Amino acid sequence: MAHESGSLRVLGGPGTGKSTLLAEAAAERIERSGVSPENVLVLVAGRTAAASMRAEITRLLTGGSGSLRTAPEPLVRTVHSYAFAVLRRRAVRDELPQPQLRTAADQDTWVRELLRGDVDDGATEWPAALRPALTVPGFAGELRDLLARAIERGCDPEELIALGQRYDRPEWVAAGTFGIQYQEVTRLHGAVGAHTPALDAAELVGAARRAFADDPDLLHAEQDRVRYLLVDDAQHLDPQQYWLLREIGGAAAEFVLAGDPDQAVFSFRGADPRVLADAEAERTEVLTVDHRMCKEVREAVQRLAARLPGSGPQRELVEPEGGGAGAVQVRLHATEAQEAAWVADQLRRAHLVDGTAWSDMAVVVRSTGLSLPVLRRALLAAGVPIALPADDLPLAERPAVRPLLTVLECAARPEALDPDTADRLLTSALGGADSLALRRLRRGLRRLETSAGGTRSSGELLVEALRDDDRLAALDESATGPPSRVARLLRIAADSVRAGGSAEQVLWEVWQASGLQQRWLERSERGGTAGAQADRDLDAVVALFDAAAQYVDRNPGADAAGFAERLIKQQIGGSSLAPTAPRDEAVAVLTAHRAAGREWELVAVPGVQEGVWPDLRLRGSLLGVERLVDVLSGVDGDASATAPLLAEERRLLLVAASRARRCLLVSAVRGEDEQPSRFLDELEGVVSDPDVAERPVSRPERGLALADLVGELRRVVCDAEEPAERRERAAQQLARLAEAKVPGAHPDTWYGLAETSSAAPLFAEGEPVRVSPSTVEVLAKCPLRWMVERHGGQDEAELASVTGTLVHALVQSAAEGKDAEQLRRDLDEAWKSVDAGAPWFSRRERDRVQQMLDAFLEWMVQSRDELTQTGVERDLDVTVPGREGGPWLRLRGRVDRLEADQQGRAVVVDVKTGKAPVSKDDAEQHPQLAVYQLAAALGAFQPDDEPGGARLLYVAKADRTGAATERAQRPLDADRVEVWLDVVHEAAAASLGPAYLATENADCPRCPARTCCPVHPAGRQVVE
């Protein structure tokens, strides 16, 4: 604060108040020294840090007695923001086009497209060994890193080629050639668009440096304007950024660099801790009082720092007066799930017992991709609200965004709507169909198609339905909701595209029509897991509109499909300035890199595994990125490649651990494939000695949650091996919880304990068991299906059932002598009361029934030479004496047609409306036909009758002559009569209950009882 002029370097470990000092210095210069805010510039490492610094300076200024002043320029910026402002200021002065910033996602897309062009041209500029890797997803990222590291150190593509030739690195020569091509393409794109070429982050700083070098007036104007330059977290600067700041700070009245080389964790972005360590400054001040960490956390952090290479005065931290107590816990667990459950329980205890706010706790991990899935489940299950980081997924891959982009693309280019795309749209938030609803829709469309004689797949039918939803009128309303919604959105988008709407306009109309905004807002307000997901979805949509607005501004006249294609091509996540939902009262879950510059009361650091933290895999080894950095930094080529990685990983853990003020939780997993990190011993100060006892694996503890308590009490109560006294106490506690209406505490709610509703047989003793030929067939295959269908498990209102009933009525009328014309009139009259859906489908179904009738009439004509009609819809009712110990049987039913053959024997004809006849062999063993014959042998039609066989008549399947297809069963002899009589008795016994056997058979896929059948997974969860 007393520093008045010149350059000053401020070093300090974590928690020593470097950021606070700079904020107070900036406020003091403005408020007390009378410096204009325009002459003060505070540079920080990122947007989050800028927001915090800006808020702190504002708080200090508004709390003082001085008058407030405004400034035309922001007081707090990032280095890249400042470089952009310099270029924009020059453009305004010279009346040039505004500078454009290319995001990392856009740059990645450009690099991939250029690499694909190289491959198409034979990739002759690239070494032969690298050519197969050019299209591999990770290659473009490594190439971007190589070019960025070169630019950050003042090495242009031509110099990179020269370095490659000097050090015999052909991959650098190829990368330099590619860099020249990349620059030419970006310049050409800027020329075509009548604006300056877009710049990526590394090029932005270099362009600002070149602007100062080429335009002394611009440099002098900036030096005159920025008189006080304060730089926070200077350990994150790369060489080029430092050179830019030296241009301004060297002439400033005051130039302050504050940071800690031990917290330099962004080397993968080009940061070099030596920039701060070797910075030229007139004075160096060291902050040693730790105002953040308790004694226990501080000592653990210092043990990590002591293992870092080199030395530094900032590593000596002292405790302030009145420092509070805290704790550091290091735990090992047997599984990741146990580790995540322990973290969740510790957070919950801190909130409920210690009163720590959710927002004052954080979970810091090495990689969210590795740790987040298990952690997220455990935290949400324990009732811990969490604030997740913005998705690292590309914007187009986020669930809320992809369907909107797909609608845009399909509206502008209808050929893009294929079966897979239709499937994705229907199951997205726009359609709202789940897998079962989609399957039901597919089957419904396929049924309509096959009934019309078509052969198209269900995928093709889905596409047709979305293009013309008139076909959906024939389906049940429960199945048509999702396709109708999607088809409507596609029409709205297509109309907007034809009207010349921009990508932003088309997107807005689709979004408004989707109704998702209100639905997600309501979920967001309700909170919980669904509310957090709704927040993320809304954030993604806001970012999508922000991207659309930028696209329209930069590409006037471009269509919606171009915007969708541009985003879909992106394969890495890009940053967005779009606003996001506030995440106040929630535990932050984030990576150690994102945690830099922040602090919490309690910090949990799970997943500190060997091979993960530290992760010593070489980065950029394919193109030699790290070697290039060493060459440009003057490092000897014989230096270890692993040592810098280990130091970086140790610094990263130091940053994570030093975020905690009072409590630090560090954990790892020890198992067959996982081993805890070496860093755990460093944190605890345990010497790595083989003779030292191995750290034990912690036993899982019951979490501080009602569900866990109820589960443990229930386990004790139900465990016969537990002491009686302990079981009694557990039962008493369960009774208390049940009285308080705690879910799961009362035994009445325990699954599997309810008594069976009835153990009595379905038929009373002495009451004859009623069976029919059709039920014998079902009972012989699966008694459980018979029981379910008998008690309401079959939908009699299905169109197939209605059609079958109508066909049987017409067949009866034909047998009674009505001619074809009369039958046609009867069909027309009856069809008026049939609800078959859409008119076109209704007409097709009516024609199909007419064809069935015609096939039957043709069969009637052809079969009269061998059969004589003796009855239609003939009832049968036969009482069969019971076997020993078994019930009497009453065989009842009705035959469609009763015929007599040339020997006068009874022949039963059963009319079927199905389109798939059984095989001839199956017909010989058909239970329904056999029971009909058995009934004839038992005198159901006339005494001492002899069966003459039975036939299945498939009227929906005509043979070559146009007659209905027949499947015959030969007459039963005496031995076969006895066999089938046994079958009927067995079927009757199987129908008694109260237990019914589930038997797997060929009809299982079509069985209505499969959702409660133990043979199938869908039903097993119900009955077991």
DOTORTI-306771 format. One record per residue (C-alpha): x, y, z. Coordinates in pm, whole numbers. Layout:
! residues N
X,Y,Z
...
This chain:
! residues 1024
0,0,0
294,233,70
452,165,-270
435,483,-473
618,430,-800
819,187,-1009
785,-188,-1047
705,-417,-758
683,-794,-736
464,-934,-459
515,-1299,-367
294,-1486,-127
170,-1835,-61
-196,-1936,-69
-419,-1730,159
-171,-1450,219
-402,-1186,72
-242,-1102,-263
-575,-1044,-440
-714,-851,-145
-403,-634,-137
-435,-546,-506
-805,-466,-468
-733,-236,-174
-442,-77,-361
-664,-3,-662
-938,140,-440
-687,346,-243
-535,497,-558
-878,600,-683
-1042,711,-361
-760,865,-159
-495,953,-414
-747,1099,-657
-635,887,-952
-892,859,-1231
-1036,507,-1265
-942,523,-1632
-576,535,-1532
-595,219,-1321
-594,-127,-1476
-613,-453,-1280
-541,-768,-1480
-644,-1111,-1356
-623,-1468,-1481
-984,-1539,-1579
-1343,-1416,-1599
-1439,-1562,-1260
-1143,-1391,-1094
-1229,-1067,-1276
-1585,-1077,-1142
-1459,-1134,-786
-1195,-862,-810
-1443,-617,-962
-1693,-685,-685
-1430,-636,-413
-1305,-306,-556
-1664,-184,-593
-1734,-278,-233
-1430,-86,-114
-1515,222,-320
-1884,232,-229
-1802,190,139
-1581,498,149
-1670,861,194
-1538,982,-139
-1752,1060,-440
-1794,786,-700
-1663,830,-1051
-1719,638,-1371
-1469,532,-1635
-1507,465,-2008
-1301,147,-1974
-1343,-151,-1738
-1122,-130,-1433
-1063,-506,-1416
-983,-719,-1720
-818,-1040,-1824
-503,-1016,-2036
-690,-1137,-2344
-970,-888,-2283
-715,-608,-2262
-541,-721,-2583
-878,-725,-2761
-956,-377,-2629
-625,-247,-2768
-705,-382,-3115
-1059,-249,-3100
-939,95,-2992
-706,110,-3291
-985,-5,-3523
-1217,270,-3396
-945,533,-3428
-857,431,-3784
-1219,350,-3886
-1129,-11,-3960
-1346,-323,-3919
-1377,-441,-3563
-1146,-727,-3456
-1300,-1072,-3437
-1225,-1340,-3179
-1218,-1704,-3281
-1322,-1944,-3006
-1127,-2260,-2934
-1418,-2466,-3068
-1417,-2275,-3400
-1041,-2298,-3427
-1054,-2672,-3366
-1314,-2708,-3643
-1096,-2511,-3887
-789,-2717,-3804
-978,-3043,-3855
-1116,-2931,-4189
-772,-2825,-4311
-625,-3156,-4195
-895,-3342,-4387
-798,-3137,-4692
-435,-3238,-4641
-537,-3603,-4625
-742,-3570,-4943
-436,-3422,-5116
-213,-3705,-4998
-66,-3527,-4691
271,-3507,-4862
388,-3227,-4632
353,-3452,-4329
600,-3726,-4226
482,-4068,-4341
469,-4195,-3983
219,-3921,-3889
-16,-3945,-4187
-241,-4217,-4037
-289,-3996,-3728
-403,-3680,-3909
-771,-3764,-3878
-750,-3905,-3526
-957,-3684,-3288
-666,-3599,-3058
-424,-3496,-3333
-595,-3166,-3409
-584,-3072,-3041
-212,-3147,-3014
-142,-2952,-3333
-331,-2653,-3195
-129,-2674,-2873
199,-2683,-3065
113,-2376,-3271
-19,-2190,-2966
292,-2262,-2758
508,-2137,-3044
308,-1815,-3085
308,-1752,-2709
687,-1755,-2717
717,-1533,-3021
780,-1809,-3274
589,-1769,-3601
531,-2060,-3846
839,-1970,-4055
1059,-1981,-3745
896,-2311,-3644
1000,-2458,-3981
1355,-2336,-3924
1362,-2491,-3575
1237,-2819,-3716
1514,-2825,-3972
1778,-2729,-3714
1673,-2994,-3458
1579,-3261,-3714
1211,-3255,-3619
1018,-3307,-3944
688,-3286,-3752
772,-2923,-3662
846,-2847,-4024
509,-2993,-4125
332,-2807,-3843
496,-2481,-3948
385,-2536,-4308
35,-2608,-4180
49,-2288,-3970
124,-2081,-4281
-168,-2245,-4460
-393,-2179,-4160
-301,-1812,-4153
-361,-1773,-4527
-704,-1934,-4503
-809,-1716,-4210
-694,-1402,-4392
-886,-1507,-4702
-1197,-1570,-4495
-1166,-1224,-4342
-1124,-1065,-4684
-1434,-1239,-4820
-1641,-1139,-4519
-1526,-775,-4532
-1392,-789,-4179
-1060,-852,-4010
-943,-1212,-3978
-1062,-1373,-3657
-792,-1431,-3396
-760,-1707,-3142
-643,-1643,-2785
-270,-1678,-2855
-286,-1472,-3175
-483,-1202,-2994
-196,-1116,-2756
57,-1133,-3039
-158,-902,-3253
-171,-648,-2969
210,-660,-2936
249,-610,-3311
4,-320,-3296
221,-150,-3036
537,-219,-3238
386,-92,-3564
197,202,-3415
401,407,-3163
114,652,-3122
-112,370,-3004
153,253,-2757
213,599,-2620
-160,659,-2583
-196,340,-2380
106,422,-2169
-39,764,-2097
-378,615,-2009
-268,320,-1792
-62,476,-1516
-123,209,-1254
-99,-152,-1373
-173,-421,-1113
-145,-786,-1220
-286,-1064,-1002
-194,-1435,-1031
104,-1347,-1246
224,-1708,-1223
-36,-1788,-1492
122,-1556,-1751
291,-1693,-2060
601,-1516,-2199
411,-1328,-2468
157,-1194,-2220
436,-1078,-1992
608,-899,-2281
282,-720,-2362
242,-607,-2002
603,-491,-1989
527,-258,-2280
266,-80,-2068
398,-138,-1717
749,-25,-1801
624,330,-1851
356,323,-1581
382,513,-1256
325,188,-1076
359,-169,-1206
280,-450,-960
309,-823,-1032
156,-1042,-761
153,-1420,-752
295,-1747,-629
515,-1963,-856
413,-2266,-650
54,-2222,-772
139,-2221,-1144
-90,-2495,-1279
-173,-2379,-1633
136,-2490,-1822
-93,-2680,-2060
-215,-2337,-2169
137,-2202,-2207
179,-2048,-1860
539,-2043,-1736
606,-1996,-1361
955,-1867,-1446
794,-1549,-1585
705,-1439,-1233
1007,-1592,-1064
1248,-1417,-1303
1051,-1096,-1356
1255,-779,-1342
1129,-564,-1054
1277,-283,-852
1152,-437,-531
1011,-768,-412
775,-794,-118
689,-1129,41
358,-1188,219
399,-1454,487
89,-1429,709
-171,-1686,608
-516,-1536,655
-705,-1833,512
-601,-2177,630
-617,-2321,980
-297,-2460,1129
-367,-2822,1027
-442,-2738,664
-148,-2497,643
97,-2760,765
-31,-3014,512
6,-2760,230
356,-2665,342
459,-3030,339
354,-3046,-25
535,-2722,-107
855,-2847,54
868,-3128,-202
857,-2888,-498
1179,-2818,-689
1367,-2500,-612
1296,-2268,-325
1107,-1951,-257
1051,-1715,33
675,-1738,-16
674,-2096,112
725,-1977,472
378,-1917,611
299,-1801,963
-23,-1817,1155
-213,-1494,1224
-316,-1398,1572
-625,-1579,1689
-609,-1850,1423
-883,-2112,1459
-858,-2489,1478
-942,-2723,1196
-880,-3072,1067
-723,-3267,783
-860,-3615,719
-691,-3861,485
-892,-4176,419
-866,-4488,205
-1173,-4674,85
-1237,-5008,-78
-1443,-4878,-372
-1522,-4553,-548
-1883,-4581,-432
-1774,-4601,-66
-1543,-4305,-117
-1819,-4095,-274
-2063,-4193,3
-1809,-4087,268
-1756,-3749,102
-2132,-3694,81
-2177,-3789,446
-1899,-3555,561
-2054,-3266,370
-2396,-3341,513
-2260,-3360,869
-2076,-3031,825
-2399,-2867,715
-2634,-3017,974
-2403,-3043,1274
-2153,-2760,1224
-2385,-2523,1042
-2157,-2479,741
-2345,-2335,445
-2365,-2554,135
-2211,-2273,-68
-1909,-2269,165
-1810,-2625,71
-1652,-2768,-242
-1549,-3099,-393
-1231,-3057,-596
-1129,-3338,-833
-851,-3402,-1081
-1091,-3476,-1365
-1469,-3442,-1369
-1490,-3701,-1646
-1338,-3965,-1417
-1491,-3869,-1083
-1816,-3688,-1149
-2055,-3976,-1232
-2004,-4164,-904
-1978,-3847,-697
-2291,-3697,-847
-2501,-4004,-765
-2374,-4020,-406
-2416,-3648,-337
-2767,-3631,-476
-2867,-3952,-294
-2752,-3793,35
-2953,-3480,-32
-2650,-3259,-96
-2728,-2982,-347
-2449,-2947,-599
-2340,-2683,-847
-2180,-2859,-1141
-1938,-2686,-1377
-2051,-2589,-1722
-2048,-2886,-1955
-1717,-2952,-2125
-1920,-3103,-2407
-1945,-2910,-2733
-2257,-2696,-2735
-2416,-2907,-3008
-2376,-3225,-2801
-2566,-3097,-2499
-2903,-3271,-2462
-3104,-2948,-2460
-2936,-2807,-2770
-2891,-3095,-3013
-3263,-3145,-3093
-3310,-2774,-3161
-3017,-2777,-3403
-3154,-3093,-3565
-3490,-2924,-3627
-3310,-2629,-3788
-3105,-2858,-4009
-3403,-3072,-4117
-3616,-2766,-4189
-3354,-2617,-4419
-3245,-2950,-4568
-3534,-3200,-4560
-3307,-3483,-4677
-3133,-3466,-4338
-3440,-3624,-4175
-3355,-3995,-4179
-3473,-4277,-3946
-3196,-4219,-3692
-3265,-3846,-3683
-3638,-3907,-3642
-3564,-4143,-3354
-3345,-3881,-3180
-3605,-3607,-3221
-3888,-3820,-3083
-3691,-3925,-2775
-3557,-3573,-2712
-3721,-3312,-2493
-3903,-3183,-2802
-4083,-3513,-2857
-4087,-3647,-2505
-4117,-4014,-2601
-3949,-4281,-2392
-3827,-4611,-2532
-4160,-4783,-2466
-4362,-4508,-2631
-4129,-4510,-2931
-4161,-4886,-2961
-4539,-4859,-2940
-4535,-4595,-3213
-4310,-4802,-3436
-4531,-5109,-3394
-4845,-4908,-3462
-4706,-4763,-3785
-4573,-5101,-3890
-4910,-5262,-3824
-5081,-5009,-4047
-4818,-5064,-4314
-4840,-5444,-4318
-5219,-5439,-4313
-5199,-5234,-4632
-4960,-5484,-4786
-4658,-5254,-4754
-4304,-5360,-4670
-4140,-5038,-4551
-3943,-5045,-4225
-4061,-4872,-3910
-3778,-4619,-3947
-3902,-4511,-4290
-4254,-4486,-4151
-4133,-4262,-3866
-3979,-4024,-4119
-4301,-4018,-4321
-4509,-3955,-4009
-4296,-3653,-3913
-4326,-3511,-4263
-4701,-3574,-4287
-4869,-3636,-3953
-5203,-3716,-4121
-5097,-4081,-4102
-5100,-4056,-3723
-5479,-4018,-3712
-5522,-4396,-3728
-5321,-4452,-3411
-5424,-4423,-3050
-5390,-4070,-2908
-5146,-4192,-2642
-4900,-4285,-2917
-4939,-3979,-3139
-4836,-3705,-2895
-4457,-3712,-2953
-4465,-3737,-3335
-4734,-3470,-3359
-4525,-3228,-3151
-4212,-3288,-3354
-4395,-3266,-3687
-4544,-2931,-3581
-4203,-2791,-3489
-4058,-2908,-3820
-4339,-2729,-4005
-4285,-2408,-3808
-3911,-2417,-3875
-3960,-2494,-4245
-4209,-2206,-4283
-3965,-1967,-4114
-3679,-2082,-4335
-3889,-2034,-4650
-3980,-1685,-4527
-3609,-1600,-4516
-3568,-1605,-4139
-3218,-1597,-3993
-3082,-1876,-3778
-3165,-1673,-3469
-3522,-1605,-3585
-3593,-1966,-3683
-3447,-2089,-3357
-3661,-1845,-3158
-3984,-1953,-3329
-3908,-2320,-3267
-3817,-2253,-2905
-4137,-2056,-2844
-4350,-2328,-3001
-4181,-2611,-2811
-4320,-2508,-2471
-3998,-2616,-2303
-3928,-2275,-2153
-4220,-2281,-1910
-4172,-2648,-1829
-3804,-2607,-1744
-3864,-2286,-1551
-4118,-2464,-1330
-3872,-2748,-1268
-3598,-2499,-1191
-3816,-2325,-932
-3897,-2656,-763
-3526,-2726,-715
-3378,-3068,-648
-3216,-3291,-906
-3472,-3211,-1174
-3438,-2839,-1102
-3058,-2852,-1135
-3091,-3031,-1468
-3345,-2773,-1584
-3099,-2497,-1492
-2828,-2662,-1702
-3066,-2708,-1993
-3177,-2345,-1981
-2814,-2232,-1958
-2735,-2438,-2267
-3025,-2286,-2461
-2920,-1934,-2362
-2567,-2015,-2483
-2719,-2145,-2808
-2903,-1818,-2869
-2585,-1627,-2788
-2398,-1835,-3046
-2678,-1780,-3300
-2667,-1404,-3247
-2290,-1399,-3301
-2325,-1615,-3612
-2588,-1387,-3763
-2380,-1076,-3687
-2067,-1223,-3843
-2236,-1400,-4136
-2521,-1183,-4269
-2742,-1376,-4503
-2626,-1721,-4390
-2906,-1974,-4350
-3011,-2172,-4043
-2864,-2496,-4177
-2521,-2336,-4198
-2541,-2235,-3833
-2649,-2584,-3729
-2375,-2744,-3938
-2112,-2513,-3788
-2204,-2605,-3431
-2241,-2976,-3507
-1889,-2983,-3650
-1741,-2854,-3324
-1581,-3133,-3121
-1462,-2944,-2814
-1647,-2725,-2567
-1619,-2351,-2609
-1659,-2074,-2355
-1961,-1847,-2366
-2037,-1507,-2219
-2408,-1592,-2204
-2562,-1559,-1855
-2618,-1872,-1649
-2847,-1967,-1362
-2728,-1856,-1017
-2580,-2134,-809
-2584,-1992,-458
-2676,-2250,-195
-2502,-2555,-336
-2175,-2741,-300
-1937,-2659,-583
-1806,-2965,-772
-1517,-2864,-994
-1164,-2943,-1107
-854,-2816,-931
-782,-2584,-1224
-1125,-2423,-1193
-1080,-2393,-815
-771,-2172,-847
-829,-1833,-689
-1128,-1942,-480
-1171,-2064,-122
-1425,-2250,94
-1467,-2346,458
-1454,-2718,377
-1290,-2877,75
-1305,-3245,-18
-1043,-3381,-259
-1141,-3737,-359
-978,-3963,-615
-613,-3894,-527
-494,-4212,-700
-156,-4309,-835
-173,-4271,-1212
-452,-4014,-1181
-303,-3765,-939
-15,-3750,-1035
-87,-3818,-1400
262,-3859,-1545
165,-3940,-1900
366,-3730,-2144
163,-3454,-2305
215,-3360,-2666
465,-3638,-2724
349,-3704,-3080
450,-3360,-3208
701,-3278,-2935
512,-2988,-2777
704,-2997,-2450
1035,-3030,-2632
952,-2721,-2839
875,-2528,-2520
1212,-2637,-2377
1393,-2530,-2695
1225,-2190,-2698
1299,-2149,-2326
1664,-2249,-2360
1634,-2569,-2157
1889,-2844,-2215
1758,-3127,-2428
1878,-3388,-2176
1640,-3262,-1905
1393,-3510,-1758
1048,-3507,-1918
879,-3657,-1612
1011,-3424,-1342
823,-3114,-1468
503,-3319,-1490
541,-3443,-1134
604,-3090,-1011
298,-2962,-1199
79,-3236,-1049
210,-3161,-700
139,-2790,-749
-211,-2879,-865
-280,-3074,-545
-131,-2787,-346
-380,-2551,-511
-669,-2790,-436
-573,-2843,-73
-506,-2476,-6
-862,-2381,-100
-980,-2502,243
-1007,-2263,536
-1102,-2502,817
-1142,-2859,701
-964,-3060,432
-1082,-3409,331
-852,-3611,106
-933,-3965,0
-837,-4243,-238
-930,-4603,-319
-717,-4908,-256
-817,-5216,-452
-687,-5473,-695
-652,-5218,-973
-630,-4891,-775
-355,-4766,-549
-348,-4443,-347
-121,-4162,-463
221,-4094,-317
90,-3746,-239
-120,-3879,52
193,-3955,253
328,-3608,175
10,-3445,297
19,-3632,625
394,-3608,666
435,-3985,672
778,-4101,559
756,-4355,276
919,-4648,451
841,-5014,373
849,-5090,746
585,-4830,828
242,-4983,882
20,-4955,576
-263,-4705,602
-581,-4903,675
-886,-4904,452
-1176,-4732,626
-1491,-4929,697
-1811,-4781,555
-2009,-4587,812
-2378,-4518,815
-2451,-4184,661
-2632,-3905,837
-2954,-3956,644
-3293,-4098,738
-3285,-4350,457
-2955,-4492,584
-3084,-4503,942
-3404,-4681,842
-3204,-4927,633
-2970,-5015,919
-3257,-5055,1167
-3446,-5281,927
-3135,-5489,869
-3086,-5539,1243
-3453,-5625,1303
-3458,-5884,1026
-3120,-6043,1112
-3177,-6350,1327
-2809,-6359,1422
-2823,-6018,1592
-2862,-6019,1973
-3224,-6010,2086
-3171,-5693,2288
-3022,-5510,1987
-3309,-5624,1766
-3559,-5503,2028
-3399,-5159,2044
-3397,-5137,1663
-3766,-5227,1655
-3845,-4955,1909
-3663,-4694,1701
-3842,-4809,1387
-4172,-4769,1569
-4081,-4410,1658
-3986,-4333,1300
-4302,-4500,1168
-4511,-4286,1404
-4338,-3981,1255
-4436,-4103,905
-4077,-4159,795
-4086,-4348,461
-3987,-4713,485
-4008,-4737,864
-4346,-4911,898
-4343,-5285,816
-4662,-5246,613
-4450,-5073,348
-4178,-5336,337
-4179,-5520,12
-4257,-5890,30
-4409,-5892,379
-4772,-5842,284
-4990,-6150,325
-5130,-6324,18
-5477,-6188,-50
-5619,-6540,-77
-5486,-6894,-66
-5814,-7054,-169
-5847,-7234,-504
-6029,-7055,-783
-6305,-7319,-776
-6470,-7441,-458
-6447,-7806,-367
-6716,-8009,-544
-6776,-7736,-803
-6711,-7857,-1159
-6420,-7683,-1329
-6525,-7508,-1648
-6290,-7534,-1942
-6325,-7456,-2311
-6128,-7572,-2612
-5959,-7231,-2644
-5864,-7214,-2273
-5721,-7564,-2287
-5482,-7439,-2553
-5370,-7149,-2334
-5350,-7361,-2017
-5144,-7622,-2195
-4889,-7356,-2296
-4886,-7131,-1986
-5132,-7142,-1691
-5016,-6796,-1572
-5121,-6636,-1900
-5464,-6795,-1871
-5510,-6658,-1520
-5404,-6305,-1619
-5618,-6296,-1934
-5914,-6445,-1747
-5904,-6160,-1495
-5878,-5856,-1722
-5536,-5893,-1877
-5661,-5878,-2234
-5793,-5578,-2425
-6112,-5680,-2596
-6151,-5337,-2756
-5850,-5369,-2987
-5926,-5329,-3355
-5815,-5686,-3423
-6071,-5819,-3174
-6347,-5601,-3320
-6258,-5711,-3673
-6253,-6078,-3571
-6599,-6053,-3414
-6736,-5887,-3727
-6586,-6151,-3957
-6740,-6432,-3750
-7080,-6262,-3767
-7055,-6231,-4145
-6944,-6591,-4177
-7251,-6695,-3979
-7474,-6487,-4207
-7316,-6649,-4513
-7386,-6992,-4369
-7747,-6891,-4315
-7785,-6828,-4689
-7715,-6462,-4751
-7555,-6392,-5089
-7246,-6184,-5153
-7439,-5863,-5219
-7635,-5890,-4895
-7318,-5963,-4702
-7153,-5656,-4854
-7442,-5436,-4743
-7427,-5587,-4392
-7055,-5516,-4381
-7107,-5152,-4486
-7373,-5104,-4221
-7169,-5268,-3944
-6854,-5079,-4038
-7019,-4747,-3961
-6990,-4827,-3591
-6626,-4937,-3609
-6366,-4679,-3499
-6068,-4764,-3715
-5895,-4426,-3696
-5805,-4224,-4003
-6042,-4246,-4298
-5781,-4388,-4531
-5693,-4658,-4279
-6058,-4732,-4209
-6120,-4785,-4579
-5823,-5017,-4602
-5940,-5223,-4304
-6289,-5247,-4447
-6148,-5375,-4775
-5942,-5630,-4585
-6254,-5762,-4411
-6424,-5786,-4750
-6132,-5993,-4877
-6166,-6227,-4577
-6533,-6269,-4655
-6461,-6339,-5022
-6198,-6599,-4926
-6449,-6772,-4699
-6718,-6775,-4964
-6474,-6927,-5214
-6382,-7193,-4959
-6753,-7264,-4907
-6796,-7329,-5277
-6490,-7554,-5309
-6551,-7760,-4993
-6911,-7867,-5057
-6803,-8182,-5240
-6656,-8328,-4921
-6834,-8147,-4638
-7194,-8084,-4549
-7290,-7805,-4313
-7477,-7928,-4004
-7448,-7629,-3770
-7319,-7275,-3729
-7207,-7125,-3401
-7300,-7455,-3239
-7278,-7471,-2859
-7121,-7765,-2681
-7159,-7857,-2314
-7020,-8185,-2185
-6970,-8298,-1824
-6664,-8515,-1772
-6626,-8726,-1453
-6326,-8637,-1245
-6019,-8849,-1203
-5927,-8987,-863
-5875,-8688,-632
-5956,-8446,-911
-6255,-8223,-986
-6536,-8287,-1229
-6503,-8103,-1558
-6756,-7908,-1756
-6636,-7872,-2112
-6815,-7577,-2268
-6765,-7378,-2581
-6890,-7290,-2924
-6778,-7409,-3265
-6779,-7171,-3562
-6893,-7436,-3806
-6995,-7796,-3761
-6968,-8003,-4078
-7020,-8369,-4164
-6784,-8560,-4392
-6888,-8820,-4647
-6894,-9089,-4373
-7124,-8869,-4161
-6863,-8797,-3898
-6851,-8459,-3724
-6588,-8220,-3858
-6530,-7897,-3664
-6413,-7591,-3862
-6264,-7305,-3660
-6242,-6971,-3846
-5925,-6770,-3780
-5864,-6406,-3882
-5490,-6413,-3822
-5260,-6382,-4124
-4999,-6642,-4024
-5127,-7001,-4049
-4967,-7264,-3828
-4765,-7536,-3992
-4924,-7866,-4090
-4734,-8047,-3816
-4849,-7797,-3556
-5207,-7837,-3674
-5185,-8211,-3598
-5107,-8127,-3235
-5331,-7821,-3209
-5498,-7838,-2861
-5811,-7643,-2955
-5891,-7866,-3254
-5816,-8180,-3052
-6054,-8074,-2771
-6325,-8007,-3028
-6279,-8362,-3153
-6273,-8489,-2795
-6606,-8315,-2732
-6750,-8484,-3041
-6626,-8824,-2917
-6792,-8756,-2578
-7130,-8691,-2747
-7134,-8313,-2742
-7309,-8297,-3082
-7490,-8634,-3098
-7466,-8959,-2901
-7207,-9214,-3006
-7061,-8969,-3252
-6724,-9041,-3409
-6492,-8749,-3475
-6411,-8693,-3839
-6125,-8449,-3784
-6104,-8073,-3742
-5980,-7781,-3949
-5842,-7432,-3901
-5966,-7190,-4167
-5747,-6880,-4218
-5973,-6637,-4405
-5706,-6361,-4404
-5470,-6585,-4603
-5605,-6694,-4940
-5449,-6980,-5131
-5373,-6986,-5503
-5739,-7044,-5587
-5860,-6749,-5380
-6008,-6971,-5109
-5919,-6945,-4740
-5613,-7147,-4635
-5686,-7471,-4448
-5489,-7657,-4181
-5639,-7998,-4101
-5611,-8234,-3806
-5680,-8600,-3877
-5959,-8776,-3681
-5876,-8888,-3328
-5868,-9265,-3268
-5946,-9420,-2930
-5590,-9396,-2803
-5557,-9028,-2896
-5893,-8954,-2737
-5753,-9083,-2407
-5436,-8879,-2452
-5628,-8556,-2504
-5865,-8638,-2222
-5560,-8646,-1996
-5455,-8309,-2138
-5794,-8159,-2052
-5774,-8292,-1696
-5426,-8151,-1655
-5542,-7816,-1789
-5833,-7811,-1549
-5603,-7893,-1257
-5368,-7613,-1366
-5657,-7364,-1355
-5753,-7437,-994
-5485,-7223,-829
-5393,-7057,-606
-5049,-7103,-771
-5007,-7076,-1148
-4705,-7200,-1340
-4529,-6968,-1585
-4398,-7163,-1884
-4177,-7016,-2154
-4310,-7078,-2505
-4314,-6935,-2857
-4600,-6695,-2776
-4406,-6515,-2499
-4313,-6210,-2711
-4685,-6142,-2772
-4810,-6238,-2425
-5002,-5969,-2233
-4885,-6123,-1902
-4511,-6080,-1960
-4493,-5764,-1744
-4580,-5970,-1437
-4425,-6300,-1544
-4118,-6428,-1354
-3980,-6581,-1675
-3909,-6237,-1820
-3698,-5954,-1675
-3983,-5704,-1704
-4202,-5917,-1480
-3936,-6067,-1256
-3892,-5742,-1067
-4264,-5744,-985
-4293,-6094,-846
-3953,-6152,-685
